[in-house]
Amino acid sequence: MEKKQFQAESKRLLEMMINSIYTQKEIFLRELISNASDAIDKIYYVALSDPNIVFDKDNYFIKITADKTSRTLTIRDTGIGMTKEELENNLGVIAKSGSLAFKKENQSKDGHDIIGQFGVGFYSAFMVADSVTVISKSLTGDSAYKWESEGAEGYTIEPCEKDEVGTEITLKIKDNTEDESYDEFLEEYRLKSIIKKYSDFIRYPIKMDVSSKRLKEGSDNEFEDVREEQTVNSMVPIWRKNKSELKTEDYEQFYNEKRYGFDKPLKHIHISADGAVVYQAILYIPESIPYDYYSKEFEKGLELYANGVLIMNKCSDLLPDYFSFVKGMVDSESLSLNISRELLQHDRQLKLIAKNIQSKIKSQLQSMLKDERESYEKFFKAFGRQLKFGVYSDYGMHKDVLQDLIMFHSSKEKKLVTLEEYVSRMPEDQKFIYYASGESIERIEKLPQAELVADKGYEILYFTDDIDEFAVKMLGAYKEKSFKSVSSGDLGLEDEQKDESEATQQENKDLFEYMASQLAGKVKEVRASKRLKSHPVCLTTEGDLSIEMEKILKAMPNSGDVQADKVLEINPNHGVFQSLKSAYESDKEKAALYTALLYNQALLIEGLPLQDPVEFTNDICKIMV
């Protein structure tokens, strides 16, 4: 028996592949099962053109057998088998794929798609095995042959005995080392979990002898250990069934089986696309937010299958960040995989699938918003913040996709409303979409700055998420209506008191300039307010940076000295203003005290920290004695 050498290039490739191509050793079982499935598929192809061959699916299966005593793992299939020449060509030349060649020869025939393309998956066995033995008998040959190798040093081929057509691959599992344990690949529970993870939807039965306990015959309470052959894979995936066959309960069961979440999904989307790219998908919109959703540990992405074989647990390229809450899977025969089948080549097919999925998710959310408002609001309370991040991120690139999906609390409706609903109710004379920002609805409702807008009868949107104001700044406008904060220096309202307030400003110019000098570096200006009705004082801003945005930015690391251009507004119709005037005319020290108190009051109203709380309490004491 002559020992043959791998080609020099093949030898180097084998050494590299064992050490670096695959990131997880368990992948070897997926590869060998996929090859076994390919071998059965090939008989199916042959049967399409050969009337002498009857393809009875019940006769075709894959059997996994582990022997802890001999440290062997065997993968047997009832597929097409290999001749001596095919063993030589397919296993003796690394990266020459018999499946790929067979696929090209049979492209015109209808039938199952062949999974294998690259011809390297078989050699992943050497990641866990000291030696690999292949015994195969071809459908087209009379003799069986044994191929055997201990790795990169070469292989042997010799005749052997085998009655049935098919292939049997036996791995001599490596001994444990200090760094690696290989015993797991001989454990029944571990093999079953690997099969369920990667090969659950292979279309042929994957069988194992499984241990279990059962009552002894004639006994009521005595059990005995038995081993029975069981099929451990599901075979027919839910996504390949007709939608008409499935109920909501079936989709929910699949959601639970795949452990996409511990909640109950609000909605599922079942896609069967057959066009420029062929794929099936089942997507879920969860009911509740994962505990780690806004942490760096959270991984977005969908499970990705190629013809029922799991390729990636989390394919992030299939989901945009703003839809990262979506769970589910995609199965396609149109994908271009890299050599390890663990990663995708970023090509046109992947982009087409991702674009189509994005469109389907948006359509489903719009449908929920229109027809199942309660469910949508439940979803939005969990994931609305992420949609708003999507509006703001990437310089507003996705704002047109998302602007009709976002919602805010309404001062009039006392519930969440969309921008479209707000604009549809605007009076003809209203120029802007008004909003107010704060930590909570309760605090916003008490804001002095909102008095004038509310008196006009205009609806105000309440922004309570830290991303809200940033998102609408990026939107700029909705249906040609610009956004305006109630704390903005110019509200854009025709105020009948405008002339009166301007006259008051001019008349008390010296007072306001004195107050501004006392607050130098803290406010840009002090002026008579046109918006305040019952409250004595408030802070407003000029420019794009609001007080709420200042608070958020200051909370970020390395934010620097971020300051909004603040204006202290005094209500000229409030009794406090008369006290201010009197103090300024007779007691400048008291006027300075009142100025400091009013400024600190305005800070407290805005939820801003006092620069010197002790001084503030001392100032209060001064006016009490």
Backbone hydrogen bonds, N-H to C=O, Kabsch-Sander energy under -0.5 kcal/mol:
donor,donor_aa,acceptor,acceptor_aa,energy
4,K,2,E,-0.6
4,K,155,Y,-3.6
7,Q,92,G,-0.6
11,K,7,Q,-2.9
12,R,8,A,-1.9
13,L,9,E,-2.2
14,L,10,S,-2.6
15,E,11,K,-2.1
16,M,12,R,-2.3
17,M,13,L,-2.9
18,I,14,L,-2.4
19,N,15,E,-1.3
20,S,16,M,-2.2
21,I,16,M,-0.7
21,I,17,M,-0.6
22,Y,17,M,-1.0
27,I,24,Q,-1.5
28,F,25,K,-1.9
29,L,26,E,-1.2
30,R,26,E,-0.8
31,E,27,I,-2.2
32,L,28,F,-2.4
33,I,29,L,-2.4
34,S,30,R,-2.3
35,N,31,E,-2.2
36,A,32,L,-2.0
37,S,33,I,-2.5
38,D,34,S,-2.3
39,A,35,N,-2.1
40,I,36,A,-1.6
41,D,37,S,-2.5
42,K,38,D,-2.1
43,I,39,A,-0.9
44,Y,40,I,-1.6
45,Y,41,D,-2.2
46,V,42,K,-2.4
47,A,43,I,-2.6
48,L,44,Y,-1.1
48,L,45,Y,-0.6
49,S,45,Y,-0.6
49,S,46,V,-1.2
50,D,46,V,-1.3
53,I,50,D,-1.8
54,V,52,N,-0.6
55,F,53,I,-0.6
56,D,54,V,-1.0
57,K,55,F,-0.7
59,N,56,D,-2.4
60,Y,57,K,-1.7
62,I,205,P,-2.7
63,K,76,R,-3.2
64,I,207,K,-2.9
65,T,74,T,-2.5
67,D,72,T,-2.8
71,R,67,D,-1.0
72,T,67,D,-1.8
73,L,171,L,-2.0
74,T,65,T,-3.2
75,I,169,I,-2.8
76,R,63,K,-2.9
76,R,74,T,-0.5
77,D,167,T,-2.7
78,T,61,F,-1.4
80,I,39,A,-1.7
87,L,83,T,-2.4
88,E,84,K,-2.3
89,N,85,E,-2.9
90,N,86,E,-3.2
91,L,87,L,-1.8
92,G,87,L,-0.8
92,G,88,E,-0.8
93,V,89,N,-0.6
94,I,92,G,-0.6
95,A,119,G,-1.5
96,K,93,V,-1.4
97,S,95,A,-0.6
98,G,96,K,-0.6
101,A,97,S,-1.9
102,F,98,G,-2.4
103,K,99,S,-2.4
104,K,100,L,-2.1
105,E,101,A,-1.9
106,N,102,F,-1.3
107,Q,104,K,-0.9
109,K,106,N,-1.5
123,Y,120,V,-0.8
124,S,121,G,-1.5
125,A,122,F,-1.6
126,F,123,Y,-1.5
127,M,124,S,-1.9
128,V,125,A,-1.6
129,A,125,A,-1.4
130,D,172,K,-2.8
131,S,172,K,-0.8
132,V,149,S,-2.8
133,T,170,T,-2.7
134,V,147,W,-3.5
135,I,168,E,-2.8
136,S,134,V,-0.5
136,S,145,Y,-2.4
137,K,166,G,-2.6
138,S,143,S,-0.6
139,L,80,I,-2.4
141,G,138,S,-1.0
144,A,160,C,-0.8
145,Y,136,S,-2.3
146,K,158,E,-3.4
147,W,134,V,-3.4
147,W,145,Y,-0.5
148,E,156,T,-2.4
149,S,132,V,-2.0
150,E,154,G,-0.7
154,G,151,G,-1.6
155,Y,4,K,-2.7
156,T,148,E,-2.4
157,I,2,E,-0.5
158,E,146,K,-1.8
160,C,144,A,-2.0
166,G,137,K,-2.2
167,T,77,D,-1.1
168,E,135,I,-2.8
169,I,75,I,-2.6
170,T,133,T,-3.2
170,T,168,E,-0.5
171,L,73,L,-3.1
171,L,169,I,-0.5
172,K,131,S,-2.6
173,I,71,R,-2.3
173,I,171,L,-1.0
174,K,128,V,-2.8
177,T,180,E,-3.0
182,Y,180,E,-0.5
185,F,182,Y,-1.5
186,L,183,D,-2.3
187,E,184,E,-1.0
191,L,187,E,-2.4
192,K,188,E,-2.4
193,S,189,Y,-1.9
194,I,190,R,-2.2
195,I,191,L,-2.4
196,K,192,K,-2.6
197,K,193,S,-2.0
198,Y,194,I,-2.5
199,S,194,I,-0.5
199,S,195,I,-2.1
200,D,196,K,-0.5
201,F,308,G,-0.8
202,I,199,S,-1.6
207,K,62,I,-3.7
207,K,205,P,-0.6
208,M,230,Q,-2.3
209,D,64,I,-0.6
210,V,208,M,-0.8
210,V,228,E,-3.3
212,S,226,V,-2.4
214,R,224,E,-2.0
216,K,222,E,-3.2
219,S,216,K,-2.5
223,F,221,N,-0.5
224,E,214,R,-2.7
226,V,212,S,-2.8
228,E,210,V,-2.4
230,Q,208,M,-3.1
232,V,206,I,-2.8
232,V,230,Q,-0.6
233,N,206,I,-0.5
234,S,200,D,-0.8
235,M,200,D,-2.5
236,V,234,S,-2.3
240,R,237,P,-1.5
241,K,238,I,-1.5
245,E,242,N,-1.6
246,L,242,N,-0.6
246,L,243,K,-1.1
250,D,247,K,-0.8
251,Y,247,K,-1.5
252,E,248,T,-2.3
253,Q,249,E,-2.2
254,F,250,D,-2.0
255,Y,251,Y,-2.1
256,N,252,E,-2.0
257,E,253,Q,-2.8
258,K,254,F,-2.3
259,R,256,N,-0.9
260,Y,255,Y,-2.0
261,G,255,Y,-0.5
266,L,285,I,-2.3
267,K,285,I,-1.3
269,I,283,L,-2.8
271,I,269,I,-0.6
271,I,281,A,-3.1
273,A,279,Y,-2.8
275,G,277,V,-0.9
279,Y,273,A,-1.8
279,Y,277,V,-0.5
280,Q,331,D,-2.8
281,A,271,I,-2.5
282,I,329,M,-1.6
283,L,269,I,-2.8
284,Y,327,K,-3.0
285,I,267,K,-2.6
293,Y,290,P,-1.8
295,S,292,D,-2.0
298,F,292,D,-0.6
298,F,295,S,-1.1
300,K,298,F,-0.5
302,L,315,C,-1.4
303,E,328,G,-2.5
304,L,312,M,-2.7
305,Y,330,V,-3.2
306,A,309,V,-2.5
307,N,305,Y,-0.5
309,V,306,A,-1.4
310,L,198,Y,-2.3
310,L,308,G,-0.5
311,I,304,L,-3.5
312,M,304,L,-1.6
315,C,302,L,-2.6
316,S,314,K,-1.1
318,L,315,C,-1.2
319,L,316,S,-1.4
323,F,320,P,-1.6
324,S,321,D,-1.8
326,V,323,F,-1.9
327,K,284,Y,-2.0
329,M,282,I,-2.0
330,V,303,E,-2.5
331,D,280,Q,-3.1
332,S,305,Y,-2.0
333,E,278,V,-0.7
334,S,278,V,-0.7
337,L,335,L,-0.7
338,N,343,L,-2.2
341,R,338,N,-1.4
345,Q,336,S,-2.2
346,H,344,L,-0.5
347,D,345,Q,-1.5
351,K,347,D,-1.8
352,L,348,R,-2.5
353,I,349,Q,-2.4
354,A,350,L,-2.6
355,K,351,K,-2.4
356,N,352,L,-2.2
357,I,353,I,-2.6
358,Q,354,A,-2.3
359,S,355,K,-1.8
360,K,356,N,-2.2
361,I,357,I,-2.5
362,K,358,Q,-2.2
363,S,359,S,-2.4
364,Q,360,K,-2.1
365,L,361,I,-2.3
366,Q,362,K,-2.6
367,S,363,S,-2.2
368,M,364,Q,-2.3
369,L,365,L,-2.5
370,K,366,Q,-2.0
371,D,367,S,-2.9
372,E,368,M,-2.3
376,Y,372,E,-2.4
377,E,373,R,-2.7
378,K,374,E,-1.7
379,F,375,S,-2.4
380,F,376,Y,-3.2
381,K,377,E,-2.1
382,A,378,K,-1.0
382,A,379,F,-0.6
383,F,379,F,-2.9
384,G,380,F,-2.9
386,Q,383,F,-0.7
387,L,383,F,-1.3
388,K,384,G,-2.1
389,F,385,R,-2.2
390,G,386,Q,-1.9
391,V,387,L,-1.6
392,Y,388,K,-1.8
393,S,389,F,-3.0
396,G,392,Y,-0.6
396,G,393,S,-1.3
397,M,393,S,-0.6
397,M,394,D,-1.2
398,H,390,G,-0.5
398,H,393,S,-0.5
399,K,396,G,-1.4
401,V,398,H,-0.6
402,L,398,H,-1.5
403,Q,399,K,-2.3
405,L,402,L,-2.3
406,I,402,L,-1.0
408,F,417,V,-2.3
409,H,462,Y,-0.9
410,S,415,K,-2.2
411,S,460,I,-2.3
414,K,410,S,-1.6
417,V,408,F,-2.8
419,L,406,I,-0.6
422,Y,418,T,-2.0
423,V,419,L,-2.7
424,S,420,E,-2.1
425,R,421,E,-0.8
425,R,422,Y,-1.0
426,M,423,V,-1.2
430,Q,427,P,-1.5
433,I,482,S,-3.0
434,Y,432,F,-0.8
434,Y,459,E,-0.5
435,Y,484,K,-2.1
436,A,461,L,-2.6
438,G,463,F,-2.3
444,I,440,S,-2.2
445,E,441,I,-2.3
446,K,442,E,-0.6
446,K,443,R,-0.8
447,L,444,I,-1.8
450,A,447,L,-1.0
451,E,448,P,-1.8
454,A,450,A,-2.5
455,D,451,E,-2.5
456,K,452,L,-1.4
457,G,454,A,-1.6
458,Y,453,V,-1.8
461,L,434,Y,-2.5
462,Y,409,H,-3.0
463,F,436,A,-3.1
463,F,461,L,-0.6
464,T,462,Y,-0.7
468,D,465,D,-1.2
471,A,467,I,-2.4
472,V,468,D,-2.2
473,K,469,E,-1.9
474,M,470,F,-1.6
475,L,471,A,-2.2
476,G,472,V,-2.7
477,A,475,L,-2.2
478,Y,481,K,-2.4
481,K,478,Y,-1.6
482,S,480,E,-0.6
483,F,476,G,-1.1
484,K,433,I,-2.8
486,V,435,Y,-2.5
488,S,485,S,-1.7
489,G,541,T,-1.8
491,L,489,G,-0.5
495,D,493,L,-1.1
496,E,494,E,-0.6
498,K,495,D,-2.1
501,S,497,Q,-2.7
502,E,498,K,-2.3
503,A,499,D,-2.1
504,T,500,E,-2.3
505,Q,501,S,-2.4
506,Q,502,E,-2.3
507,E,503,A,-2.7
508,N,504,T,-2.0
509,K,506,Q,-1.3
512,F,508,N,-2.3
513,E,509,K,-2.2
514,Y,510,D,-2.2
515,M,511,L,-2.6
516,A,512,F,-2.3
517,S,513,E,-2.0
518,Q,514,Y,-1.9
519,L,515,M,-1.3
520,A,517,S,-1.1
522,K,519,L,-2.5
523,V,519,L,-1.6
524,K,566,K,-3.7
525,E,566,K,-0.8
527,R,568,L,-2.3
529,S,570,I,-2.9
538,C,569,E,-1.7
540,T,567,V,-2.5
541,T,487,S,-2.5
542,E,565,D,-2.0
546,S,544,D,-0.7
550,E,546,S,-2.1
551,K,547,I,-2.2
552,I,548,E,-2.0
553,L,549,M,-2.6
554,K,550,E,-2.5
555,A,551,K,-1.2
556,M,553,L,-1.1
559,S,556,M,-1.0
562,V,560,G,-1.5
563,Q,561,D,-0.5
565,D,542,E,-0.7
566,K,564,A,-1.2
567,V,540,T,-2.8
568,L,525,E,-2.5
569,E,538,C,-2.9
569,E,567,V,-0.7
570,I,527,R,-2.5
571,N,536,P,-2.6
574,H,571,N,-1.6
577,F,574,H,-1.3
578,Q,574,H,-0.8
579,S,575,G,-1.6
580,L,576,V,-2.1
581,K,577,F,-2.4
582,S,578,Q,-2.3
583,A,579,S,-2.4
584,Y,580,L,-2.5
585,E,581,K,-1.9
586,S,582,S,-1.8
587,D,583,A,-3.3
591,A,587,D,-2.1
592,A,588,K,-2.4
593,L,589,E,-1.9
594,Y,590,K,-2.8
595,T,591,A,-2.3
596,A,592,A,-2.2
597,L,593,L,-2.3
598,L,594,Y,-2.7
599,Y,595,T,-2.3
600,N,596,A,-2.3
601,Q,597,L,-2.3
602,A,598,L,-2.2
603,L,599,Y,-2.0
604,L,600,N,-2.2
605,I,601,Q,-2.3
606,E,602,A,-1.5
607,G,603,L,-0.6
607,G,604,L,-1.0
608,L,603,L,-2.8
616,F,612,D,-1.9
617,T,613,P,-2.3
618,N,614,V,-2.2
619,D,615,E,-2.3
620,I,616,F,-1.9
621,C,617,T,-1.9
622,K,618,N,-1.8
623,I,619,D,-1.2
624,M,620,I,-0.6
624,M,621,C,-0.8
625,V,621,C,-1.0
